[in-house]
Structures are given as structure tokens and as C-alpha cells.
Amino acid sequence: MAPMQKPTKKFHCDKCTYSTNEKSNLTRHKFCHGKIPKSVLRCPEGNCTNSFSRLEDIDEHLRHTHGRNLEVDHLFFENENELKIWKQDLQKLHLSRFVAKGNTSAPSFYYYCHRSCQFTGVSTSTGKRNPKKIGSIKSERICTSRIKVVKTKKGLNVQYFKTHSGHTVEPGHVGLISPEKRNIAEQLRIGVPKQQVLNKIRSNLTDEVTRLSLSNMKDIENSQKVSNQFRNQIG
């Protein structure tokens, strides 16, 4: 009996071997190659109506048309754990968070600013960006800050596009990093009252403003969910 042939998939990535039967899946996949739908890439400056198909093009537009100084750092990490720790420090010190979009096991991929409007999605029927949900932390425009990761045999080459665009830096829009959540969750797990945990955080404040120093009771309650999940796992 002849082996069954796998059905041919309709949509294929022009950058790698990925293929799918859903066009929307291919659109999402292309985020890992830095390709973002044109309808999303409006200039983040004021009332400017220009739009672009690549973030690199909007970078150039901001530099030459609006005189923006966009800083880029070139970094190297020996392994993914070093990259993870560095990203956590970014969130802790600079009150910004970056979210992977696409397959992080690919040879190269991107982390994008979590407030960038590209994550509101694009309608496959109209080709237009879906409306922002009420209460969403997403800005109305693209953010140029991102992290490009390229894997090599020696480690990870990283381009960090430092300059944010299209939104202000607001502490309330950045969560605590995982180690901070786990530390709070552990205190709650052993029975320390929530108010006492919060008081302890505030008693250790320094002149340096970090996301942890701005913690409130909502952060404690969110961390308690981590504690509850831990109890369920061992229960």
C-alpha cells in the first residue's frame, strides 16, 4: 500500500520553510522575520499620515523628516539565559517590556515593545487594523523600540532599538518581572499578609525609580495568583 501524501498547504513563507492553510497564520508568522502589515505602520509622530511596510523605513522617515535621534545598541550574549536576564533588567530599570512575536526557535526573530499597536491585529477580511479594545495598554501607533536577535554558533547577536515612539513611558503599563512576582508569591505562600508584603516593599525604597518601587495592592493580588497556582501544583 502506497504511503498517503500530505496535503499541500496554500500559503508559504518566502523567508523560511513555514507553510499553512490559513493566511492569518502566515501573517502572524512573518512577525518573526520583522515583516509587519502595512496598515499598521503609521508614522507615530503627531498628525503625520505617512505609512510604511517596514520598521526600517519608518526609522529612516523619523530621522530625516522629523529629526528624531533613534539610538541603537549592538550587543552579544553567549546564551538565551543571559539575554533573558538582560531583558528583565530593561523592564526593571527602564519601565518597558518586550514581547516575542513569532517563533523564537527560528534563526532570527524580534521582540517588540508591548505597547506597540501592531499587537491589536489585522483583519484578514478588510486588511485594516482591528480597533483598540477598551482599557487596552496598546498605543494607537507603532513603537519603533524593538530587539532583533540573530542566532550564531558562538551565541546571540542582538540589535536593541532603544528609542520608543507613539506613546509615553507609563509605569502602570508595565508589569513586575518574573523574579519579583515569584518572590512576592513565595511570601504569600508561607502566610505573610498582603499588606505586610506591600509595606516591606515600600520600606526598602531607594532614590531609584523602578517598577517594583511603584507596586500597589493590585500587583500583590496578581502575584497571589502565582502562589495559588503553585499550591494547586503541589496539592
N, C-alpha and C positions, 0 to 999 in steps of 0.2 A: 504493500500500500504506500503510495507516494505521500511524502510529508505535506501537510497543509501549509500553504503560503500565507504569510502575514499580510493583512490588507494594507494597501498603500495609503499613506496619510497625505492629506490635502495640502497642508501648509508646512513649509520648510524654512528654517533659519539660514540666511545667507552667510552667517559667520561661523557656524558650527554644524554638528550633525543632528541637532534637535529637530523633531518634526511632530506635528499634532494634527488632529482633525478639527480643532477649534481655533478660529482666527484670534479670538480674545486671548487664548493661552499663548499663542505666538507673540502677540503684542506685549504681554506681561513678561515673557521670556526675554525679549530684546532689551529689557531694562538692564540685564546683567552685562550687556555689551555697550551700555551707555546710550542706547537709542531710545528716545522718548517721543511720543506722538506730538506732531507739530502744533495741534490745537492747544496743547498745554503750555508751550514755551512762549508766553507773552513776556515782553520786557518788564522787569519788576520795578522800573523807575516811574513813579508818579503816573501821569496820564499818557505815557508813551504807548502807542498802539502797535509797535513792531512786534513780529513774532518770528520764531526760528525753529528749525528742525533739529538742531544740535545745541547742547550746552556750550560747546566750544565757540559756536557762533555768537551766542548771547554774551559770552565773556568778552569777545572782541568788540561787540556793539557797546557794552557798558564802558569799556576802556576808551574807545575812540569817540563815541557820541556823547556820553555822559561824564567822561573824565574820571571814572571810578578807578581806584587803585586796588586791584584784586591780587591778594597775596597767595602764593603757592609754595608749600614746603615739600621737599623731596626727602623721603625717609626710607630706612631699611630695617626690617625686622627678621630675625632668624627663624621665627616660628609664629604660628597663629596665636599662641598664648600671649606672646609679647605684644602683638597687635591688639588683642582684647584688652589687656591692661592699659595700654596707651589710650584706647577709645574710652575706657571708663574714666580715666583722668581728664579727658576732654570734657566729658559730661559733668564731672565733678567741679572742675575749675572754671570752665567757660560757659556753663549752663546751656549746653547744646547737646543734642543726641543725634546719632546717625543710624539709619535703618537699612539693612541689606535688601536690595530688590533684585531678585533673580537667583541664580544658582551659585552659591559661594564655593562649590567644589569645581567650578569652571576655572580655566587658566587665568582669567581676569574677570573682575566684577567690581561693582560700585556699592558704596554706602551713600545714601542721600540724607540730607537734613530732614528730620521727621516732620518739620512744619511746611515742607515744600508742597505746593498744590498738586504736583504730579501724582500724589498718592490718593487723590479723590477719584481717580479712574477716568476712563474714557468710554463713552457709549459706543458699542460696536454697530449700532443701527444708524446713529447720526454722525459719528466721528467727532462729536463735541464732548468737552469735559463735563462730567456729571456735576450737578450743583453741590456746593459745600453743605454738609449736614449741620443742623443747628447744634451749637455747642462744640463744634469741632475745633481742634487746635491748629488745623491747617490754615495757612495764609491763603490769600486769594491769588497769589502769583508764585512763579517759580523761585526757588532759592538756589543760588549758584554755589553754595558751600557743599562740598562732597568729598568723598575719599575714594580714590581709584587704587585697587590692589591688583598687582601683577605677580603671579607666582613664578619663581625660577628654581633651579636646582639648589641654589645657595640660600634661598629664603624668599621674603616678600618685599618687592619694591612698591612703595606707596607714594602717591601724589595726594597731598592734603590741600584742597582748595579752601582756604581759611575764611574768606570773606562771605558773610551772609548777605542776602538781598531779599527784598519783598516782605520783610517782617522785622519786628523789633525782637530783641532778646528778652523774654519774659520768664522768670523762674517758675511760675506756675504751670508753664507748658513743658517742663522737663521733669521727669520722674527721678527718684533716687536710683543710684546704681545698684546692681545686684548684691554686692557685698554688704552695702548699707542696709538693704532690705533684709538680708539673711541675719545680720546682727540684731536688728530690731525684732525679727521673728523669733530668734533664739531667746531673747529676754522675755518676750510674751509667753513662749512655750514653757519656761520654768516658773511662770506665775507672777512676773513683775507687772504691776498695774500699768495701764496705758499712759495715764497722766504722769506717772513716775518716770517712765521711759522718755517721754517728751521733755520733762523737766531736766533730766540728765543730759539730753542733747543740748538744751539751751544753756545749761550751766557750763558747758565746755566750749562756748562760743569764743572765737578769736576775731581779730580785725578783718580777716579774710572772709569774703562773702562766698559761700559755696551753697550748693543746693541743699545739703544736709543741714546747714545752719538756718535755712528757711523752712524747715519741717513744721508741719502743723498736725492736728489730730487726724486729719484725713489720711496723711501719709502713714501714721501709726496704724490706722484701721486697715489700710491697704496691705501693709506688711503683715498684719494679723492673718490675712488670707493665706499667706505663705506658711505661717505657723500652723494653721488649721489643716492645710494640705499635707504638711509633714506628719501631723498626728494621724491623719487618715491612712497614710502610707505604712506607718508602723503599728497601727491599731489592728 
